[in-house]
Amino acid sequence: MYTTDQHEAATGQPVGIEMPPGLAIISNVPRPDRVHVHELLADGIPELALHSLFTRSGWDLAWKVEMSERIHPVSFAVGTDLYRNLWGRPCHDWRKASRIIRYCRENNIKVVILNGYASLVSARILRWCRRQGIPVFVRSDSNIKCDSSRGVILSWLKRRIVTWLVSQCDGVMPMGRLGAEYYKRYGATTDRLFWSPSIPDYEMFADVPEEKTAEFMSKEGLDADRRRILFCGRLNRAKRVDLLLDAFARIAVDRPEWDLIIAGGGPLEDELRKRLREDLADRVKWLGFRQWEDLPPAYAVSDVFVLPSDFEPWALVVIEAMAAGLAVIASDIVQAAHEICEDGVSGRLFKAGSVDSLTEALLEVTDLDNLRQYKKRASPALARWREQRDPVDWTRRALASVGLISA
């Protein structure tokens, strides 16, 4: 990724020289799935030059992200400017917004997509766009089921801010239906909704070479005759891996041929390891943090994917699991699961926070006759959703709505 000083060398054009009409997507951090979508947009909207502008240096996860020059990636991070909602650093973010605005002026940016809005950077850029007559859209994984109130004053303040933001935008880009309901709560109308989900590289998860799967099983000491349940994500409070461990312990006797794989790292790893019953230690495999490209074999050797989160605005992992042909069990607040999994048909949704509900879902899905049906229905359900929610198609519709391109 390039800094603004490296832009001339990277693009072959000096800053300040007239550039082709541009689309700027302003995000906090470069994630592998985010960069993947940007590359799809760059290829699918050739009428505009795509500029991927990042405001932070990263999370506490050591993602390795490679970015091509065709998305013009530029970092505006300052030092160890880690991802946070930094409303408490107004001077810092005001200056950063100034640098981004200057970049947009010098690179002929004709439309802006704000990927998230909870920062002073986004608010200032939004106001600048309105003054300049530049169309602006806001895209986020906001989810009405995760829109909890934090007291009367904060709830009132949030309503004022988000309602203002929605009123200032030319359109909003939710990831799914729960996101659409969120934005409608704050004043968005159906005619200004354009779907824009985060998606994986489907083929990467659907077509895992046999040699990679065999290598993974050998390295991790996995038995080819066992069945496996997979969790993939951060080991923090919101993900509720403790709930999954408790439910797995409940079904262990009835499902002796099943094991559990935990792919991910985080602050609760030691606590969760201690929570596991000793007699189940050899049936739970802890993989730790893995790079995105290293995850497909973990899906390929599993049969069921479980996401028991109490807070989950989107959940890319659900789509990865269905691309890999797994049966999915997710809590009823997971937006991606609501999009693709019809409860009892192409997946299972259980009541968030309920170990009884999760246990019941696990027992049903791990029944081998039921498992075959759920796995059989996963791919068609995903294919139907992909046809309806293609982010390139919907971004083209958004840009056409403001007259920048043809639909």
N, C-alpha and C positions, 0 to 999 in steps of 0.2 A: 504494500500500500504506500501511496506517495503523500508526502507533505506538500503544502502549496509551493515551497521552494523547489521541490523536485518535479513539479508539474510540467515545466517546459521540456525537461529531458525525457520524461515519460511519454508525453503525447506528441512531441515533435513540433508543438506550437507554443510560442511564448504566451504567458499570461498577458492579457490586454489586446491580443490580436483577435480580430473578429472570428468567432467560431460558428459552426452550424447551430441552428436552433436546438436548444438543450432542454432535457428533462432532468431536474435534480431530485434525487431521493435522499432525504436527510434522515439518518438513523443514528442511534447511540453507538452501537458496537458492530463490528463485522462478525457475523456468525456464518457457519458454513451453509445453512439452509437459506439464509438471507442473500448471501452472495449468489447462490444457485438461482434464486428467483430473479435477481438483478440481471444475470446473464441471459436468462430466458427473455426478459423484457428487452434487453439490448438487441437480441436477435429478432424478436417479434415485432418491434416498433422501429424499423429502420429510418422512419421519417425524422426522428429526433435522436440527437446524441445523448446517451444516458450518462449522468454523472452521479456516482455513489459517494456521498459525503458523510463521513463518520465523525461524531462529536466526542467520543470517548475512546480510551485506549483498550478497554476490554473488561471482562468480568474476572472473577477469581478462578476461572477455568482456563487451562492452557490450550485453547483451541489452536490448531494449525490451519490457517485459512489462506488458500492461494487465490489470487484475483487476477483476472485478465485485464489487459489494457482497454478492451472494448467497453468496460463499464466505468472507465476513468475514476478509479478509486482514489480518494484524497482524505487524509486524516487531519482533523482540526484539534486533536487531543493535545494537551499540554502536559508533558512529563507523564507521571503515573496517574493519569486522569481517569480513574476507574469509573465504571458505570454506577451511577446513583441518580436519584431524583434530587438534584442539587438546587432546590429553591433557596437554600441558605447561602449561596455564593453568588449574589447578584452581579457584582462587579466583574468577577471572573467570566460568568456566562454572557454578560452584556458585551464584553470585548470579543468573546468567541463568536457571538452572533454577528458582530461587525465584520469579522474576517470572512464569514460565510457569505454575507450579503455582498461584500466586495467581490468574492469569487463569482457569485451569480451574475453580477453586473458585467464582469470582464469576460465571462464565458457564454454570453448570449442565452441565459436560461429563460425559457418562455413559460415554464410550468413547474410547480414544486409539489412534491408529495412529502408530507411530514410523517415519518414512520414513528408515531408516538407524539404525545403533546405535553407530557408532564415535566416541562422545564422552561426556564426563562428564555433559553435559546429558541425553542419552538415558537413561543408567544411573540418574541420580537420579530422573527422571520415572517410569521403570519401577518403581522401589522405592516411590515415593509411590502410584502406581496400585495396587500390590499391597496396601499398607497400607489404602487407602481402599476396596478391593473394586471398583475400576473396571476393567473388562475392557481389556486392552491387546494389540495386535497389532504385530508388527514386519514392515515391508515393506522390501525392498531388492533391488538388482540383483545380489546375490552369485551367483557362478558357480563351480561346482566346478573347472572347468578353469583358473580364475584364482586358485585358492586355494593359492598357492605357499607353501612353508615358508621362513622366514628364520632358520634356525638352531634348534637343539634347544630352547633356553630360550624364545624368542619363540613357537615353534610350540606348546610346552606351555602357555604363558600364554594364547595365543589360544584354544586348545581349552577351557581352563578358563572363560574369560570368555564365549565364545559358547555353550558348553553350558549355563552358568548362565542366560544371557539367554533361550535357547530354553525352558528349564524354567520360567521365570517368566512367559512369555507365554501368552495364551489361544489363540494361533495365529500362524503365520508366513505371509507373503504373498510368495512368490517370483514372479519375472516369467516364468519358464519352467522347462522340465524340468531344465536344468543348475543352476538355482537351487534346485529341489526337492531334487536330489541333494546340494547343498551343505548345506542345513539338515538333511537326514537324517543326514549325517555327524556333526552336532552334537546329535543326539538327537530331532529332530522326527519325529512320526508322521504317516502319510498322512491320518488323520482331522482333523489340525489344519493341513493345507495348503490355502490359498485363493489361487488365481492372481490376480495384480495387475500386469499388464504396463504399462509406459509405452507410450502409443500417440499417434500424431499426430491431427490433424484430417484424416481420410481424404479428405474431399471437397476440401480445400484443395490436395492433391497430385494427386488423380485428375481434377479438372475445372479445368484452367488455361485461362482465356479466351485465344482465339487472338490477340487484340490484345496481351495481355501477353507471349505467347511471341514475337510478331513484334517488339515493342519491345525485348525482351531480346536477341534475335539481332542487331538493328540496332545497339544500344548496344555490344554486346561484339564486333561485327565477325565474327559466325559465318556460315559458308556453309551454306545450306539443303541443299546436295547432299552434305554430309559426314556420316559416322557419328561418334558420340561416346561415349567412356567417361568416366564421372563418378566422382570421389571427393569426398566431403563430410565434413569433420571438422577437428579440430585438427591442426596441423602440429607434432607432437611425436614423441618416440622411439617411443612405444607404437603409434602408428597405422601405422608402417612405409610411409610414402609413398615412401621410397627404394626399397623392394622393387617398388612399382608402377611407378616410373619406369624401373627396370632391366628389368622384364618388358615394358613398353611399347616400350623400345628394341629388345628382341629380336624383337618381332612387327612392328615398323614397316615393314620391307621387304615382308613377306608380306601386310600389311594397309595398303596405301597410302591407302585411302579413310577411315581412322580417325584421329580426333584424341582428345586427352585434356583434360578439364576438371578443375582442382583448385579446389574451393570451400572456403575456410577460411584462417585465419591462425594464426600461432603462432611459437614461438622458432626453428624450423628452416627458416623460409621461405627465407632467404638461402642457407643451406647446400644446400637442395634445388634451388634455381634453378641454383646452380653445378654441381650434379651432372648436370643435364640436358645431353645432347649438343647441340652447337651446331646440327647439321643437323636437329634435331627442335624447335628453339625455336619455329618458326611452327606447330607442330602441338600445342602445349601451351598452354592458356589458364589463367592464374592469376587467379581472381576475388577472392581475399582474403576477409576475414570478411564474412558477410552475415547480416542479420536473418532470423529464421525465416520471416516472411511474404514475403521476397524470394527464397527458395530454390525454390519450385515451378517457375518457368520453367526453371531449370537442369536439373531432372529432365525436364521436358517436351521439351527439345531433345536429350536423350541417349537412348541405347539400352541401355547396360550400366552397372551400378553396381558398383564394386569397393571392398571394405573389407578391407585386408590386415593388420589389427592383430595384434600379439603379445599384447595385453591389451585385452579388450573385454567387460566384464561383461554389457552388454545390447546396445546399438546401435539406437537409434530410427531411424537413417537407413536401415537395411535395410527397415523397414516403410514408410517414406516412399517408397523406391524401388519397392517392389512395388505400393504404392498407385498410383504413377505408371505402372505397367505395364512397368517395366524388368526386364531379366534381371539377376540378382544373382550376384556372385562374392564369397565371403567366406572368411576363414581359418576353420579348424575350431575356434577357441576363441570365436567370436562367438555369444553365446547366442541372439539374435534369429534369426540365420540357421539355427541348429539347429531352432528352432521351426517355421519356415515353409518353408525350402528343403530339399526332398528332393534330395540330391545326384544330379545327372545327369538330373533330371526337371523340377523347378520352380526350380532354381538349381544352383550349383556351390560345393562346399566344398573348399578346397585346404589342404595342410599348412602350418600357420603357420611363417613364417620361410623357406620354400623358394621361391626365385625360379624354380626349374625347375617346381615344381608350379603356381605362379601362371601362368607362361608357358603351360603346357599348357592350363590352364583358359581363359585368354584366347583362345588359338588356336581352341579348340573353340567357345566361345560366340560369337565374332565371325564364324564361318562363317555366312553369311546364312541358309542353310537351317536350321541349328541355332538361330540367333538367333530366327527366327520361332516356333519351337516353344517355346523358353524364355519368350518374352514372352507367348505365348498361354496358357501354364500359370500365369503369375504371379498373375493376378487370381483364378482359382478357388482356388488354394492359399491366398491371403490370405483369401478369403471363408470357407473352411472353418475356418481358424484363428480368425477373428474370432468365429464362432459358439461356439467352444469356450472362448475366453479373454476374454470381455467383462468388463472390470474392474468395471463397475457390478453386474452379476449376481453376480460372485464376492464383492464386498464386502458385498452384501446377505446372501449365504450366511454370511459370517463373522459379521456382526452378529446374524443369526438364531441362530447356534450358541451365542451367549451370552444369548439371550432378549430382545434389545433391540427387534427388529422381526420381522415374519413374512417368510419367504423369498419 
